[in-house]
């Protein structure tokens, strides 16, 4: 099953949810809502340094569990680390600037924004990730070609198997006819029920 749709850009531009999320709008940290503000502030900063946080868009109510890791697409966990490009506490005092790449509803996107470290709110948006979309599209096409090839091979095997069964059945029928096997002749002495019709 492909991870992305065939025309990611069109879906991003035409989907109502993507249109709403692509506008810069108010976002909030949504983790640990039942805890006191001071504890949430500490947990938010710790989560960002670890490379993840739950961020919600206030206008749509959409909550996203974001990952702020470089090489987020890699299977190698050793190179998946939060870098300054994805988590930047130094750009502005009292704020953290964040970036996250992920696939949402079959489209490669990038979340970009900042949050105030004290209020735990800020501004963010979702952007179309052209570079990652091209990479994922190649993976999707390769996967579909492989799936098509395997399906053809399976169908060929099935066809050969059916042909072999048909040839074996024909050979068995021919062998029975040659030896006069009773199953092939309904008028033989063994078929008493049918013999009246013969």
C-alpha positions in Angstrom: 0.0 0.0 0.0 1.6 3.3 -1.1 2.2 5.9 1.7 1.4 8.8 -0.6 -1.3 9.6 -3.2 -0.5 9.9 -6.9 -0.9 13.7 -7.1 0.2 15.1 -3.8 0.3 18.7 -4.8 -3.2 18.7 -6.2 -4.5 17.1 -3.0 -2.6 19.6 -0.8 -4.0 22.6 -2.8 -7.6 21.3 -3.1 -8.2 19.5 0.3 -10.1 21.8 2.7 -8.1 20.6 5.8 -4.8 21.4 4.1 -6.1 24.8 3.0 -6.9 25.6 6.6 -3.7 24.3 8.0 -1.5 26.0 5.4 -2.5 29.4 6.7 -0.4 30.7 9.6 -2.6 30.4 12.6 -2.5 30.1 16.4 -1.1 26.8 17.8 -0.7 25.4 21.3 1.2 22.8 23.1 -1.4 20.1 23.9 0.6 17.7 26.1 0.0 17.2 29.8 -3.1 19.5 29.9 -4.0 18.2 33.4 -0.7 19.3 34.9 0.2 22.8 36.3 1.6 25.4 33.8 5.1 25.3 35.3 5.3 21.5 34.9 3.9 21.8 31.3 6.6 24.4 30.5 9.4 22.1 31.7 7.9 19.0 29.9 7.4 21.0 26.7 11.1 22.1 26.6 12.3 18.6 27.5 10.1 17.1 24.7 11.4 19.5 22.2 15.0 18.7 23.1 14.1 14.9 22.8 12.7 15.7 19.3 8.9 15.5 19.7 5.8 17.4 21.0 2.0 17.4 20.6 0.9 20.6 18.9 -2.7 21.6 18.2 -4.1 24.2 15.7 -6.6 26.3 17.8 -8.8 27.2 14.8 -9.4 23.6 13.5 -8.8 21.6 16.7 -6.3 19.5 14.7 -3.7 17.9 17.0 -0.5 16.7 15.6 2.1 14.5 17.4 5.2 16.1 15.7 8.7 14.8 15.5 11.5 17.3 15.2 14.2 15.0 14.0 16.7 15.3 11.2 16.5 12.4 8.8 13.0 11.6 10.1 12.5 9.3 7.1 15.5 7.1 7.8 15.1 3.7 9.3 18.4 4.2 11.1 17.6 5.5 14.6 21.2 6.5 15.2 21.0 9.4 12.7 17.5 10.6 13.7 18.3 13.4 16.1 16.9 16.8 16.8 19.1 19.4 15.2 19.0 23.2 15.3 17.3 23.2 11.9 14.3 21.4 13.5 14.5 22.7 17.1 15.9 26.2 17.6 15.9 27.7 21.1 18.4 30.4 20.1 16.7 32.3 17.3 14.5 34.4 19.6 14.6 34.7 23.4 11.7 33.1 25.1 10.6 31.2 22.0 11.4 27.9 20.3 11.2 27.6 16.5 10.2 24.2 15.3 10.1 22.3 12.0 8.7 18.8 11.4 8.4 16.6 8.3 5.7 13.9 7.9 3.1 12.4 5.6 -0.4 13.5 6.3 -3.4 12.0 4.5 -1.1 10.7 1.7 0.8 14.1 1.2 4.3 14.9 2.2 4.2 18.1 4.4 6.3 20.2 6.6 5.0 21.8 9.8 6.8 25.1 10.6 6.2 27.5 13.5 7.2 28.8 16.9 5.9 28.6 20.4 6.3 30.9 23.4 8.2 29.0 26.1 6.0 30.6 28.9 2.5 30.7 27.4 3.0 27.5 25.3 1.3 29.0 22.3 2.4 30.5 19.1 2.0 30.5 15.3 2.4 27.6 12.9 1.4 26.2 9.6 1.7 23.2 7.3 3.5 23.5 4.0 3.8 21.2 1.0 7.2 19.4 1.1 8.1 19.3 -2.6 11.5 17.6 -2.2 10.2 14.8 0.0 7.1 14.5 -2.2 9.3 13.7 -5.2 11.3 11.1 -3.3 8.1 9.4 -2.0 6.6 9.5 -5.5 9.5 7.5 -6.8 9.1 5.0 -4.0 5.4 4.8 -4.7 5.9 4.2 -8.5 8.6 1.6 -7.8 6.3 -0.1 -5.3 3.4 -0.2 -7.8 5.7 -1.6 -10.5 6.9 -4.3 -8.2 3.3 -5.1 -7.2 2.3 -5.3 -10.8 5.2 -7.6 -11.6 4.4 -9.9 -8.7 0.7 -10.0 -9.7 1.7 -10.9 -13.3 4.0 -13.6 -12.0 1.2 -15.0 -9.8 -1.3 -15.0 -12.6 1.2 -16.7 -14.9 1.8 -19.4 -12.2 -1.9 -19.8 -11.8 -2.4 -20.2 -15.5 0.4 -22.7 -15.8 -1.0 -24.7 -12.9 -4.5 -24.7 -14.4 -3.1 -25.9 -17.7 -1.1 -28.6 -16.0 -4.3 -29.8 -14.2 -6.3 -29.7 -17.5 -3.5 -31.7 -19.2 -3.4 -34.2 -16.4 -7.2 -34.6 -16.4 -7.2 -35.1 -20.2 -4.4 -37.7 -19.9 -6.3 -39.5 -17.2 -9.5 -39.5 -19.2 -7.6 -40.8 -22.3 -6.0 -43.5 -20.2 -9.4 -44.6 -18.9 -10.8 -44.7 -22.4 -8.0 -46.9 -23.6 -8.4 -49.5 -20.8 -12.2 -49.4 -20.9 -12.5 -48.1 -17.3 -16.1 -48.4 -16.1 -16.3 -44.8 -14.9 -16.0 -43.5 -18.5 -18.8 -45.7 -20.0 -22.2 -45.3 -18.4 -23.6 -48.3 -20.2 -21.0 -50.7 -18.7 -22.1 -53.5 -16.4 -21.1 -51.7 -13.3 -23.7 -48.9 -13.9 -26.9 -50.6 -13.1 -28.9 -47.5 -12.5 -28.1 -46.1 -15.9 -28.2 -49.4 -17.8 -32.0 -49.1 -18.4 -31.4 -45.9 -20.3 -28.8 -47.6 -22.4 
